[in-house]
Amino acid sequence: MGDAASWLGDHTWLLWLGLALVFGIVETTTLDLVFLMLAGGAVSGALAAALGAPFLLQALVAIAASAALLGVVRPVATRHLRQPVAARTGVAALVGRRATVVERVDAHGGRVKLAGEVWSARSYDHSVIEVGASVDVVEIQGATVLVYEADGP
């Protein structure tokens, strides 16, 4: 029994890493970043143990690191993760919009009215789309929109 206790005393860093692993696994079920920060604290404790610090100092390092991570890193990380996806702007905002054919569109060219402006257009699937048809913008290549005939209104 003495050999096991001696081994554990010499390899405390493994216990800290095991605790970090457990916290990491728990984090995958909660996804609130608390257990991830605690895992970071446990890794700090493992580092202190690997450097030969006594157990009390290891525990204090782990607690301090966890507190710092929870107080500083977690609020920033949660704010970053919960930000809404940035709205598309510029020409990227036109992809997916509906346009009206004003000059016959085929694989080689044509014109559509999109967002109040007339754009050069090509048929995305190489079909021929007649004047007055509604089309959906699939892609934008330079100043030319690639369109596909709309299924409905």
HELIX and SHEET records of a PDB file:
HELIX    1   1 GLY A    2  ASP A   10  1                                   9    
HELIX    2   2 THR A   12  THR A   30  1                                  19    
HELIX    3   3 VAL A   34  ALA A   50  1                                  17    
HELIX    4   4 PHE A   55  ALA A   68  1                                  14    
HELIX    5   5 LEU A   69  VAL A   73  3                                   5    
HELIX    6   6 ARG A   74  LEU A   81  1                                   8    
HELIX    7   7 GLY A   90  LEU A   94  5                                   5    
SHEET    1   A 6 ARG A  98  GLU A 103  0                                        
SHEET    2   A 6 ARG A 111  LEU A 114 -1                                        
SHEET    3   A 6 GLU A 117  SER A 123 -1                                        
SHEET    4   A 6 THR A 144  GLU A 149  1                                        
SHEET    5   A 6 SER A 134  GLN A 141 -1                                        
SHEET    6   A 6 ARG A  98  GLU A 103 -1                                        
END                                                                             
